[in-house]
Amino acid sequence: MRAGAIIREPALVDEIESKTPFNTQASLVSRNEDGDYLATDSFDCDDDGSNTMKWITSVVLVTFALVGAGRAQAPDPDPALNTPDKVSWELFAMVNKSVPGVNNNVVFETWASNEDTFQLTPKFPGSAGPPNCAPAQVATLTTALPQQPAVTPVASPKILNVPALVALAPRQPGLQPRVVPGGTEEEPSEETRRNRTTFDFIACNKLQTKAGLRVAFASGQPISFPIESMEVKANWVPVGNRNPAEYHVNTASDNKRYALVSMHIISKQIPNWTWATFEHKDNIGRCDFIGCHDKFGAVVQDVAPHTSPGGKYDPCIKTPALKKLFADHGLPALWENYCLKGSQTDFLTATGLKTLLGNSVTEAGFADTSSCMTCHSRAAVDANGRGTTRAGFLSPPNLAVCPGGQERPCSPNGAPLPEWFWNNPGQPNQSLLALQTDFIWSIPRHAIGP
């Protein structure tokens, strides 16, 4: 036993003193001026006490080993909640990794689009047929899907659409969205793609059809995707006079070249999904209203919004940790031009404040009230398998939540309201009004069939 070593467990001190033989002529435990217990190797015991001394030495050594192990850095048991910005960038690096031999496509562009998914017999890009499904699961995870055969990554046609939140935003009767996909350099287009786990779950539970959604509603079971599920919503604009070397550029089904200007990434790593939104550094108004926040990838972690919206912000200079992450995934330098605007993992802060997350492109016009989680929590269907709201907007707007009243779209934020989903919530006669589609808007919006 090393003399002077600190014993940090008071219970161990009592144990040592209780086992010290009465005729031991040395102090086995002492205290220093700070009150710490110290061990000493200066003692004299007779033969009858030798075994006791061996026991004491063994216990103290084991205790030191345990204390040392406790000081070592333990792996984070839940990084999605504890370091959400780091996880957001890890997902970004994964979905934007180049796919060899598939033109200029990155990983998420080889995933299933809405056009691939919402078919009577949907097929994941590159697969020979629909997924091999287990017996009817009715949107539950009690039975795992069988292992699917591997596919060679391919990219299905990039069909760009009017952004959903533009097409579905409340407006005066008779008015139509002014945005036409690819109409001008500044008007964005949109695509949504999902990984194979998400696709298989939709297809095997027939959630791509209204008939399948009616069955799911009647079952009374919640829809809950597997933890490996992911979706990406990407916004594109015609390249125009932008520098292609500073953007991820690809060709859409109309044979025009488009530049990626923003993207949402969600993953089922936690029950209510992780939410992250990214924008190109040159997007006008990128940090307006709610600021930009990145505690992992940005040298300047918190950027306050400008007093007057609609201006440019300083580029998000990347940290060495993020640069290493990009290098480890083989991402070229152009991806450093994209900035994490923020991550979201809960509806409220620990002190009850509403959390907000919105993109200047995807949520243009209502980024100041946008909560990705709250909006997507409203994705639901009724007993007929039909969506219950228009993209989750508050209509008519709630003046307590929506600055400007009815003059513009307004997103719900904060905790979901039980009355969105239940008749007589919390009462003995409570009954299901709307079945959540586990935060996936594409299901109620694009489900096919009568």
Salt bridges, closest charged atoms under 4 A:
GLU109 OE2 - LYS158 NZ 2.83
GLU109 OE1 - HIS248 NE2 2.85
GLU185 OE2 - ARG242 NH1 3.41
GLU186 OE1 - ARG242 NH2 3.27
GLU187 OE2 - ARG178 NH1 3.01
GLU191 OE2 - LYS158 NZ 2.61
GLU191 OE1 - ARG193 NE 2.78
ASP200 OD2 - ARG196 NE 3.89
GLU231 OE2 - ARG194 NE 2.77
GLU279 OE2 - LYS341 NZ 3.91
ASP282 OD1 - LYS281 NZ 3.14
ASP282 OD1 - LYS312 NZ 3.40
ASP302 OD1 - HIS293 ND1 2.71
ASP302 OD2 - LYS295 NZ 3.35
ASP328 OD2 - LYS324 NZ 2.88
GLU363 OE2 - HIS264 NE2 2.98
ASP368 OD2 - ARG408 NH2 2.72
ASP438 OD2 - LYS268 NZ 2.88
